[in-house]
């Protein structure tokens, strides 16, 4: 599989989510106190991400 979500525990003991494409981390989340918080973040991205608008703030 070329892309995947990963739930992992950081050095502080918080659960985090990262999205990888071809082993490269594309983005990572904030820390969550429990695994279910991290899973909820993944579910929200899958549900809301496809229709989310792109905001380009680089133009000046």
TALINQUI-V995701 format. One record per pair of residues at least 12 apart in sequence whose ideal C-beta (glycine too) atoms are under 6 Angstrom apart, sorted by sequence separation. I is the first residue (numbers start at 0). GAP is how many residues later the second one is. D is the distance in whole Angstrom. If there is no record, write none. Layout:
# TALINQUI-V995701
i->(I/I)
gap->(GAP/GAP)
d->(D/D)
This chain:
# TALINQUI-V995701
i->(4/5/16/28/15/4/15/3/13/14/2/1/14/16/14/16/16/6/4)
gap->(12/12/12/12/13/14/15/16/17/17/18/20/20/21/23/24/25/31/37)
d->(6/5/4/5/5/6/6/6/3/5/5/6/5/5/4/5/6/5/5)
